[in-house]
Amino acid sequence: MTYKIVCPVQNNQVIVTLPPDFRNKKQVTIYVDDEIDIRSQKLDIMKIAAKDPLFLADIREIHADFDSIDNETL
């Protein structure tokens, strides 16, 4: 069985509470993946950009540039 959980790191340690299905297991394999931190950082940056007036002005300008060709057909 595969079980995936995101755990907080405290004092460079992780405590994992396994689900009942893992009872009586002698051994499990644990993979440590820091992609979550990178992804959460990117999401935080995107949230900031969504409120940035200069970024929003750029998006409106690009949108206006493409408005004239949106109705074209091939």
Steps between C-alpha positions, in 0.01 A plus 500: 500500500613854430415778743582861434492772764653845530667545838638810666870512577584607855856514629610315187273207591182354357249294697273280289187339639422200283143401419346186657572296185869515588453336837733204554731607218864443583645744250396784266688704243489878534584744220590857588390750237545875536301585185211607722704788638599610151141472378362691797760774444393528135134515600576776750679699230205451263260626768710814538517548121121472476478825701800679346375805302791494252455128430123545455561793262731279292235227485235753387738630231568149370129423506429816299766403245331168437140626505518601135600151384275296730215501248711402199440163337741279309 
